[in-house]
Amino acid sequence: MPSSRYVIALDQDTVFTHCSVFDHDGNLMATTERDHRQILPAPGYVEHDPMEIWKNARLTLAEVLAVMEITSNDVAALGITNQRETAVLWDKTTGLPICNAIVWQDTRSHDCLDEVVEKVGEDRIREITGLPPTIYFAAPRIKWMLDNVEGARKLADEGKLLFGTMDTWLIWNLTGGAQGSVDGPAKHVTDVSNASRTMLMNINTCQWDDELLAAFDIPKSILPRIRSSSEVYGHVRRRGPLPGVAISGILGDQQAAAFGQACLAPGEAKISYGTGNSLLLNVGAEPAKPADGLISTVFYRLADEEPVYALEGSIAVTGLAVRWLRDNMGFFNSSDDIEALAAEVEDNGGVYFVPAFSGIMAPRWREDARGTIVGLTRFANRNHIARAALEATAYQTREVAEAMRKQADVQLKTVKVDGGMTENKLLMQFQADMLNCPVVRGELRENASLGTAYAAGLAVDFWSSTDEIRANWIPSDMWTPHMDQKTREELFHNWNKAVERSLNWA
C-alpha cells in the first residue's frame, strides 16, 4: 500500500460538484461542495456551463485540502464520478466549449434520434448498445450540437473538436487542457461505464461502434479513448490543485454508487436516490438481453479484467420533484421539511403525483408523458401532495424492480440504498412496503464518491482487492415491510391509473 494516507473522489453530479477524502477503511474524512446553475433557455432545454463546473472542481479540490490540512503528498490517487449522459463539445486548441453542455434531462434532440432510428431500427440499436433508443442518452445530443451549433462540423473536420461526458471534460482539464503538461498532451479518455451510456458503444466489445457512428454522423475523431474503470489515466498538471497525483478511477455515478455499496456479486442490487433514481443489479460477466424497459449496461471493468455488467432501471424524477415543490410551488423552505409535512397526514388522501416533467423513463420510456396530479378533492391539501410526491418515488422504483424480476428472474430479498433521500424515514418505510422486502442503508449516505475512490485506490494498490471493499461496507439502518398485501396492491393499482392519465400530452 502506498505511504499516502488518503484517496480523493471528485463527484460531478447534476446539481453539485463534491470533493471527498477517504481513508483506507473507507471512512469519509471531509467533503466540500459547490452547486452550479441550471440553465433553462427554453421549454425542454436543460444546460450546464462546463467552465463553471471546471471552476467548481478546482475550488472544491483546493477547499477539501485546506479543510484536511493536507497536500498532494498525502493523496495516493484521485477518482472521478459524474452525471453520465450530459454531453460537452469543446475546441481543443482553445480549451473552450463551443456551447453549454446539454444535460441528460434535455429533450430537444427528438428529431435527431428519430432520423437514426428510421435508418437503423430500434431492435438493432438495442442489440448493439443494450440501450433503448431514447433522447436520455448522449448520442442524439452530440448530433444536435454538430448540426445546430455554428462551426461545429468545421471544427470536427479540422480535427479540433472533442466530445466528452463530464468525466472526460474534467480529466482533460486536470491533465493540462489546451496547453498540455510536462507529461505531454492532455488525456482525452473515458471509462466503459460512461461510454456505455452514449448509445455509441458496442456493449459486447466495449469499443465505439462504426455502424452507429455513421448513422448519427458523428466522427470518431472527436470521441475519447475508452479505458477501464480502474487504471492510471494520467496525472494532475503541475499547476493544478493536486500536482502530480494519479487520476486512476472513473465510474458513472450510478455504477460508482453500486461499487461503493459493495454490490460485487451477481444478484446484488442497490437503489440510489438523487435528482432521479437508479436501481442497478449486478448480472455478472455477460450482458443481459435488454427487455421490459430496462437498460443493459457496463457496471465496471478493473484494469485488464473482463467487464462486469448490470441491469439498470433509470427514473428521471424523484428528488427533483421535492425540489419542484420547494422552488416552484413554495411548499417549504428546505427539502428536508417534506418529511414532517407529509407525516402530518395518515395517507395520500387519494392523491397521486406523477412527476413526468420531461417524460417517463424506465420501464415505460414514454417521452409524451407530462407531470400530473390526480385524485384531488376539497379534502386534499399540501400535506397530501407532499406525501404523494414521496410515494411517487417508491411506486416508480417498484415498477423497475418488477421489470427486473421478470427479465432476470431475480426476486429482491434485500436491497441496499443510498443518496440524500434515504434520510427520509417515511419514504424508506414506504419503499420497503412497496418492494415487500427489507431496505438497508449503509453508514455512508453518498456512495458514488466512495465507489470511485475505491476504483482509483485499487489501481495504485491503496486497496489490494475488492475483498477489502466488501469488508468496509457496514449496514446502519434497516426498514422491513409492514403493509398488508391488499393495501399495497390497491395503492400500486391506483398509481398505474394515474400514470395512464399522464400519457399522450406531448
N, C-alpha and C positions, 0 to 999 in steps of 0.2 A: 504494500500500500504506500502511495506517495506520502512524503512528510507533511504536505499541505493538509490543513485540518478541515477544509470545507469544500463543498461544491455549490455553485450558484446557478439558479434557474431564472431565466427571463421568460415570463408568460405574457404574451401579447394577445389579449382577447378582444371581444367585440366592443367593450366599453372601457377597459383599463389596460395599462401595461404595468405588470407587477414584477418585482425583483425579489427573490427569496434566497436565503442562505440556509443550507442544511449541513448537519454534521454526519459522521459515519453511521450513527444509529437511526438516521432518518428524521432527527428532530429538527423542527423549524426554529432557527435561531433568531432570525429577523426578517422583516419584509417591508418593502416600500411600494407605493403605487401612485400612478397619476392617470387621470382619465383624459380622453380626447373627445373632440367634438363629433357629434353625429350630424352629418351634413345631409339635408333633405331638400334638394333643389326642386323637386317636382314629385307629384304622387307616384309612388312605387320606386323612386330613386333613393338609394342609401349609399353614402360615400364617406370615406375617411381620408384625411390628409396624410400621406405617407411621411412627409417631412416632420409633421407634428409627432407622429408615432416614433420616428427615429430619434427625435429630440427627447421624448419621454423615456425611451430606452436608455439613452446616455445618462439622463438625470437620475432615474431610479437606480441604475447601477452605482453611480457615484454616491447617492444618498445611503444605500444599504451598506456600502463600505464604511461610510462615516459613522453610521449607527453602530456597526460592529467594531469600529476602530481597528480595522484590518486593512491590508494591502493585497495586491495581486499575488504576492509571495505566499499568502495564506490560502490561496484558492487553487485547487487541483484542476478544475475544469468548469466550463460554462455550458449549460444546455439551454435549448430554446424550444418553447412550445407556443402554439399560435392558433388563432382562428383560421380554419383550414381552407375555405373556398374563396376568400376575399382575394381579388386579383390586382396586381400592380404592374404597370409598364413604365420603364424609365430609359432615359438616354444614358448609355454607359460612358459617353465622353464628357458629359456634364455632371452626371450623378443625380439629375433632377427628374422626377416623374413627369410624364407627358400629360397627365391629368390626375384627378383624385383616384384613389383606389375605389373600385366598385365592390361593395360589401356583399356577402353571401345572401343577405336579405333582399337585395335589389331585384326588381322584376322587369327591367327594361329590355332584356335580351330575348324575349319570346320569339320574335321573327327569325333571329339568327339560329335559334335551336330548331325551329320548325323546318327551316331550309335544309338543315343537315339530316334531320330525322327522315325527311322525304327522300333524301339520297340514299341513306344507309339503312334505315329501318330501326325501329325500337329494339327488336329482338337482337339484332346484330350489335348494337351499342351495348346492351346488357351482356352479351356473350363476351365481348372484348374487355369491358371495363368492370363488370359486376354492378354497375350503377343503372338506375332508371334514368332515362333521358329527360332531365328537368333543368330548369334555369338555376337551381340551387348550386350546381357545380360550376367550376371556373371557366370551362371552355367557351360557353356562349358569351360570357363577359369579355374574354380575350378577343373573340371575333368581333364583338360590338365595338370595342375600343379601336381595333385595327381598321374597321370600316368607317368609323364615325369621328375619330379624333384626327384633326388636320395634321398631316405629315407623318402619321404613324407608320403607314406601309412604306413610305420613302425611307424612314429611319431603319426599318427592318431590312429593306433591300440593300441598304448601305452597310449592314452589319453592325449598326449602332444601337439597336433596340434590345432590351432584355425584359423578360417576364419573370415574375415570381409571386408565390404566396408570401405571407408576411415573414415566415422563417427565412426565405431566400433573400428578401429585401434587407432584413436586419443583418444577416451574415455577410452579405456583400458589403454593407457599410462598415460593419465591425472589422472586416479584414482589409479595409483600405479604401473602398469606394472607387471613384473615378481615378484617384491618384495612385491606388495600389499601396503596397507597403514594402518594407525591406525584404519580405518573403516572396514578393512577386505580385502579379495581378490579384485583385480582389476575387474571392471564391464565389462562384455562381453555382450554388448547389441547393438541393432539397433532399428530403428522405422519402422512402417508399410510402409512408403513411400519408404524407401530404400530396405526393404525386398521384396517389390512387384516388384523390378527390377532385382531380381536374377534369375527368372524363376524356383524358388523352393518354392514359397509361394502360397498357395491357396487363391485366391483373395476374396472368399466368407467368409472363416473362419479366414483369416489373421493369419494363422499358417503354419509352414513348412509342405509340402505335402509328405507323406511317399511314394506314388507311384513314384513321380518324383525323390526323393532321391535315391530310389532303381534303377531306370532307369539310372541315372547319376553315380551310385555307389559312392555317397557322404555320409559319415557317419554323422548322425545328431549331434553327439557329438562335431563336430568342429564348429557348427553354433551358432551364438549369439541368445540370447533370444529376441523375438520380443516384443517391447513395443509400447506405444502410442507415438505421436509426441510431447507431452507436459506433462511432469511429471518429478519429481526429480529422476534421474537415479543413482546419486552418487555425490560425492564432489571432487573437485580438491585436490590432495595429498598435504600434508603439505609442502613438499619441491618444490612444483610446483610454477608457476608464479602467480596463483590466489589461494593461500592456503585457503581451506575451502569453496570456492564458489560453490554453487549448479550448477551442469550440468543438465539442465532441459528442453532443447529443441533440437530435431533432426528433420531435414527435408532434403530430397534430394533437390538438387539445384533448379530444375525447380518447384517443389512444393513450395519451400520456396519463390521463386520469385512471384508466384501467390498469396501466402498468404500475402506477403509484399505489393502486389498491391491491396489487399482487394477484390480479386475475390471470395467472400464468399457466393454468391447466385448462384443457378443453372442457367446456361446460360451465366455467366460472363466468359470472356476469356482474356488471356494475351499472348504476344509473347516475349520471351527473346532472345536477340541477343548476342551470345558469340562465342566460338570456333565453335559451331553449333547453330542451332535454336531449340526452342521448342514452339509450340502452344499448350496451355493447356486450356481445357474447363471444368469448374465445372459442373458435371452432377448430383450432389446430393447424396442421401443416398443409391442408388442402382448402382452396377457396370453396365456400358453399355456393351452390347454384342460386343465383338471385331470383326470388319469387316473393309473392304475397306482400309486395310493397316494401321489402327490406333491402338493405344495401349490403353487398358482399364487398369487403374492403380489406386492405392490409392492416393488421394490428401493429406489428413491428418486425424489424429484422435486425439482429445483433451481428455486427461485423460481417464475417463470411458465412454465417449460418444461413439456413434456409428461412424464408419468411414465415411468420405466423399470421394466420388470417382470422377475421372476425365477421360476424353478422351484426349489423347495426340498424337501429331504428332511430332516425333523427326527427326531433319535434321542433318546429320553428319557434313557437312562442309559449313560454311558461313564466319564467321570471320577468320577461318583458311585459306580460300582462299586468303584473303587480306594479311595475314602473309606470305603465299607462294609466292605471287607476290613480297613482300618485301625481304624476306630472301633468297629464291631460285632463283628468277629472277632479283632482284636488281632494281625493278621499282621505288622504293622510299626508303627513309631512315626511315621514320616514317609511321605507319599505318594511321595516321590522314591525311597524304598527299594525300591519294587516292581520297578524295572528290574533291579537286582542280584539280587533274589530269583528273578525269572523267568529270568534269564540262567544260573542255576546248572543248569538242565536244557536238553537239546538241543531238546526239543519239548514238546507239551502232554500227552504220555503217554496220549493218548486221552480227555482230559478236556475237556469243553465247558461253558462257563458262560454261560447266557442271563440277563442281568440285568434281567428284566422285573418290577421291583419294583412297578410300578403299570400294567402292560400294556406293549404294544409299539406304537411309533409307526410312522413311515414305514419301508418302504412297505406294511406289513401292517395297521396300525391294528387291533390286537386287544386290547381292554380286558380280556378274560378271561384273558390270559396272566399268569403269575407267575414269579418268579425260580426258576431250575432249574440244578443242576449235575449233569451226566450223564457216564457213562463211567468212574466211579470203580472202581478195583481196589485190592488191597492194595499194589500198586506205587506208586500215586499219593500225592503229598504236597502240602504247602502251596506248594511251588515250582510244581507243575503247575497248581494252582488259580490262583495269581497270574498265571501265563503265560496261562491260559485267559481270565482277566478282561481282559488287554490284547488278546488276539486277538479277543475279542468286539467290541471297538471297531472293528477292521478289517473283520470279517465284516459287521457292520451297515452300515458305510459302503459296502462293495461292493454290498450289496443296493440301496441308494439309487442308486448310480452306474449299476447295470444298469437300474433303472427309468427313469432319465433317458435312457439310451441308447435304450431302446425308444420312449419318448414323444417326445423332442425330436430323435431321430436324431443324437445327439451322442456321439461316442466321445472320452472324455477323453484328450488327448495328454499333457498335464501338468496337475497340479492344485496350487494354492497352499494352504499350510496355516498355521494359527496357533493360538494357545492354549497353555496351560501344558503339556499332554501332549506337545506337539511337542518338548519337551526329552528325551523318552524315545526314544533312538535305536533300541532294539529294536522298539518299536511302529512308528516311522516306516518302518523297513525292511520290517516285516511288512505295513504298509499299502501300500507300493509293490508288494510281491509280490502282494497280493490284488487290487489295482486293475490290475495289469500295466501301469503307467505311472509315469513319474517323479513324485516328490513333492518340491515345492520350498518351502523355508521362507525367509521374508524376514529381514532383520536384526532387526525388531521382532517379539516373540513375541505380544503382545496388541494386535491391530489394531482392535478395536472403539473404543477411546478415540481412536486416530488418525483413524479414519473419521469420527467425529462432530466431531472438531476440524476436519477438512477442510470438512465441511458448514458449520460455524459460520464458519470463516475465509473461505470463498467468499462468504458473504452480506455481509461487510463489506470485501471486496476485500483481505483479507490475502493470499489467493491469487487470481490473476486468472482462472484457468481450470482445468479438470480436466487439461490438459496438464501443469501443474506437479505435480499429484498423481501422474500416471504417471511422471514423471521422478524423483520422490522415492523410488519403490519400488525397493529393491535386494535381489536374491537373496543368500542367505547360505549355505544348505546344500541339497544335493540327494541324494535316495535313489532309486536305479534298481532295477527288479525283477531279482532273482537266482533266484527259484524256478522250477523247471520246471513245465510246464503240467499234467502228470499229478498232481503233488503238490498244486498249487494247487486243482485241481478236486476232488480227493479230500477235502481239508480243508473246502472250502466245502460239499460234499455232506453231510459229517458234521455241519457246523453246522446245515444246514437240518433234518436229522433231529432234532437237539437242540431246535430251536425248536418243532417239531411236538409234542415232549413237554411243552413249557411251556404249551400252549394248553388252554382249557376248564377252568381252575382256579377262576375267579371268576364 
